[in-house]
């Protein structure tokens, strides 16, 4: 019987503005990547999310991004590696501090949006992220998009790294995510997402937008929490996984 983690990006509100249904998602997933001020969130939002995750027994990680609230962290900013080190350290450190108040420790780091995509291809950016995380807390693990430069860089550095695939995103033949501006980037149908995921878990090959497939490893499956149908998608995927004999548990026990 296979064991897989199911994660979601949460805590992505700001002030009185909310994004997604964190309470519903935290009843479904086994790990939560919590925004920490770069693309979304603020101290109150972080605290509420961490308290709710603690109450539900959900493992939490920091979800740092380019400092781009207006663009939700999905725009590639021309930041040099030294600047990336500082804003990643600042965001991860902020969530760790709020976690101390909430009584729920931060266990890992997963880059968000454009930062994750750039780190998937650019070794300098990947190294900057890893240097910042190690400086803040060497015990933190990395959750990296499977098959990417960040994943390889973490392994070479000796950092604990876990491989992530996406249930609701399309893939290129190189194993990268299809850009959101292109057709096939997003999968909105929960049945289609579940079918593709089950086929991937059985074969180890992720279907790609061009009709092919690519070999990927997986420790954790992400379902984005920022769409109106996110909770329904997550529930449907979880149900299909369990019916397929998959045990759901955090990648960090």
Secondary structure, DSSP 8 states (H G I E B T S, - for coil): --EEEEEEEE---BTTB--S-HHHHTTT-SEEEEE-SSSS--HHHHHHHHHHHHHHT-EEEEE---S-TTTTT-S-----HHHHHHHHHHHHHHHHHHHHHHT--EEEE---HHHHHHHTT-HHHHHHHHHHHHHH-TT-EEEEETTSHHHHHHHHHT--EEEEEESSB-B-TTS-B--TTSTTSB---HHHHHHHHHHHHHHSEEE-TTS-EEE---SEEE--SSSTTHHHHHHHHHHHHHHTT-EE--S--
